Amino acid sequence: MEHRKIVRIGGSYYISLPKKWIDIHNLKDSSIVTVEARRGVLEVYPVGVETKMETAEIVADDFLLQRLVTAYLDGAEIVDIHFRDDLNSELIDRLEKTLRLLVGAEIVEESRNRIVIQCFLREDYDISSLIYRVDRITGSMYIDAIKAILKRDKELAQSVISRDDKVDKLFFLIVRLIRSSLKKAGLKSNELLKLLDYRLAVRNLERIGDYSEAIAKLSLKVNTSIPEFFERLAVFTSKIAELQHEVVKSFINKNIYESSRYERILKNLYNELNELRNEALKKILPPITYLTVDRIIRIVEELEDIAGLTSG
């Protein structure tokens, strides 16, 4: 943090702007800035700043795919990957599989030891609409995962597992949009806080997708039939899915009263699910019973966290 002295000239007061900040935003003498006083803080924003296309260069190693995802999330529009050895079909397949999770990312140039990826993304995505989309997908996943166990439906279980890829794809897109917005000059403090809350909420929803996928995978490994237990659990998941949509809606709308109410309801569900898990352990039911309930409890905890972002 820098300290600047206020200088009075005539009836006005002046402070100098940091040269580094001037250089970063390509400002010069006579450039226009916006000045806004908010909650005791003076905010200065550059106006009409030109942005350059962001490029990330990667030298391929054992962490290539992780580096590619990181570059995408950081907002890189061009990712230039260099390989020490010639490309092989297995590596290209792994790259293409990863690219399928990154909205708008396409290979635009390929040679013996180099691949260039460009991100073609619209600028008008509405983040809240994307969060609602993640909410709808994840809310259906754990319901169908329990149905897959009840009906011994492996096809439905596989459908749940494949939906997790859709959730990951939307998660990566939302995080990229949030990070890109955070880099923009002129972002007001209330907009900054909203974006940070969005980032936390979408992470909670992404984990709900992971827990649902885990339940679906459990159903593929176990042939035990305990219909009465899972019918009871299905009633819980239906309630939770309905609550999830309302929790997300109250979060997006910043409805403190509703969020606080849903927190209390979720807390009661949490306690009831704990009793159900303890019952499965006491009766020495097959492991899939208490392992599944445990994942559902984790889902309720994620929803409590989302409600807490609004209720405080």
N, C-alpha and C positions, 0 to 999 in steps of 0.2 A: 504494500500500500504506500502511495506517495502522498506527501503533504504539500499543498500549494498555498502561497500567501495571497490574500485578497488585496488588490490595489484599487484605491479610489482615485478616479479622475473626474473632476467636476462633480456632477450629481450621480454618477454611475459607478458601479463596482465591477472589477475585472479579475479573472484568473487566467493563467496560461494553460494550454492543453498539452499533454505529454507528446513529445515528438514521435515516440514509438507508435502511439495510437494514431497519430496523423499519417504516418507512413503505411501502417497496416491497411488503412481505409483509403489510401491514395488521395488524401485531401491536400489542398494547397491554399494559398492566399485567395480570399474571396469565395471559397467553398461555403456552401450552406449547410448548417446543422440544425436539428430540431432540439429545443430545450424544453424539458417538462419537469415541473416540481410535483413530486408524489410522496405523501407520507413523510415529509421532512427530508426527502432525498432529491437531489437535482440530477436528472438523467439527461445525457447528451447523446443524440443519435445522428450519424451521418445521413445525408439525403442523396439518393440517386447514385449509390456506389456500384460500380461495375464489378461483377464477379467473374473469376477465371474458372475454366473447367478443371475440376480436381482430378489429379492423376496419382495413382499409387503404383509403385514399381515393386515387384516381388521376385526374389531369387528363390526358386523352388527348393524346398527341403522337406523334412518329415512332417512339418506343420503347414504345408501348403494350403490345404483346405481350410484350416482355421484362419490362416492369414487372409485368404480370399474373402471369407465371411466377415472378418474384421474390417477389411477395406470397404466392403459393401455397406456395412453398418455405419462406417465413418463418413459415408456420403461420396465416395470416389465415383466419378463418372467414367473414368478409364482405368482399367487394371491391366498393367503390362507385366506379364509373367515370363521370366527367363529361366530356361532349364539348362543345367550343366551337361546333361546327356540327352540323347535323342528321345523324342516322345514315344511312348508305347500305347497300345490300344487300352490296356488296363487302366493306366493313369487318365487317359482321356475320358473313359467311362466314368471314373470316379469324379472327375471335374464336372462332367455333364450332369451327373446325379446331383451334385451340390448346386449347380446352376438352376436346376429345376425348383429349388427352394428359395431362389432369389428373384423376386419379381422384376422383370425388365432387363435382366442381365443376359447378354448374348455374346457368343464368340464372333468377333468381326474380322479377325485376322489370325492365321495359323501357319506356322512354318516348322521346320525340323526341330528347333529348340526354342520356340517362342510362341506364346498365345496372347492375343489382345482381346480383352473383354470390355464391352461398352454397356453402360446401363441406360436404357431408354425408359424413363419414368415420367409420367404426367406430374405437373406441379400442383394440380388442383385436388389431390386426394383429401378427403375429410377424415381426420384421424378418429373422431368420435364414431363415424359410420363404420369404420374398419373395426373398432373395438366392439361395436354391436354385432358385427359379423363373427368375430371370434367368440363372443358370448353365445350366439346361436349354435355354432358348431360344437363347442365344448359342452354346452348344456344337453345336447343330444347324445354325446359320447358315453357318459356314464350310465344313462338310462338304457342305451342299447347294449352296453357291456354287461349289465345285469340281466337283460333279456337273453343275451347270448348264453349265459350260464344256465338260466332257467330252461331254455329250449334246446340246450346243447347245439346251438347254431354256430358252427365254425365260420360260415360265410359272413354272418353278421359280425362276429368277432374280428374278422379280417377287415371288414368295412370300418370298424372303429379304429383299428390300427392305422389304416390308410388315411383316415381323417386327421390323425395327429400330424401328418405331413402338411396338410392344408393349414393347420393351426400354426405350425412352425414357419410356414411361408408368410402368413399374415403377420406373425410376430416380428420376423426379420424386417418386413416392409415398414411396419409401424415404428420400430426402433430407428430405422434409417431416417424416416420422415421427422421423427422427434429430434434426432441429433442434428439433422440439416437445419431444422427450425431454430434450434438453440444457437447455431453458428451465425444466424442472421443478425445483421446490425439493426438496432432499433427495436429489439424485443423488450417489451415492457415487463416489469417485475411480476405482475399478476399473470401474464401469459407464460412467463418462465415457470412459475409455480404450477400452473395447470399442466404444462408439458411434463414436468417431473412427476406429477401425480399420475398422468396417463401412462408414463413409463412403468411405474410401480404396478398399476392395475393390470396392464396387459401381461406383465410377467406373472402375476397371480393367475390369470386366465390360462396362460401357457402351461403353467404347472398343473392346472386342473386337467388339461388335455393329456399331460404325461401320466397322471394318476389313472385316468380313464383307460389309456392305452395299457397300463400295467394290469388293470383288471381284465381287459380283453385277452391279454397274453396268458393270464392265469387260467382263463376258461378253456384255452386251447390245450393246456397240459393236464387238466383234471377231468375225469369222467364221472366223478361222484355226483349223485343226484340228491339234493336236499331241498325240494321245492318249497316246503313250508317256510324255511329260513329265508330263502332268497325272495319269496313273495313278500315277506315282511320288509325286506331290504328294498324291494322295488317301490313300495309305498313311500319309503323315506326319500329315495332318489327322485321320485316325481315331485315331491314337495320341494326338495332342494333345487331342482331345475327351475321351477316356477319362481322361487325366491331369488335364484341367481339373476334372472332377467330383471327383476325389480331392483335388486341391489345395484346392478350395473347402471340401470336407468337413473336411480337416485344419485349415484356417483357422478354421472355425466351432467345431470341437472343441478348438482350441488345442493340437494335437498337434505339438510341436516336432520330435520325431524324424522323423515322416512328412514334415513340411514341408521339412525339411533334405534328406531323400532326394529329394523331388520337385524341389527346386531343382537338384540335381546332374543328374538325368535331363533336365530342361528345358535346362540348359546344354549338354548333349551334342546335343540336338535342334537347339538354336540353331546350333551349329557345323556340323552336317550340312546344315541349310537354307542357311547361308551358302555352303557348297560347291556346293549345287545352284544357287543364284543366280549364283555366279561361272561355273559351267558354262554356264548360259543366255547369259551375256554373252560368254563366250569363243567359243561356237558361233554367236554372232550370231542367236539365236532371236528371234522376234517379241517386241515389248515386253511383251505381256500375260504372258509367262512370268516374267520377272524382277520385273515390277510385282506380280504375284500372290504370288510367293514373299516379296517384301518385306513385304506385308501379313501373311502368315502368320508371318514373323519377329517383326513387331510384336506379334502375338497372344501368341507365346511370351514376349516381354518382359513383357507385362502379367501373365501367369500367374506369372512369376518374382517380380514385385513382390508379388503376393498371397501367395505362399509365404514371401517375406521378412518379411511382417508378423508371422508366427508364429515363424519361425526366428531372427529378429533379424539 
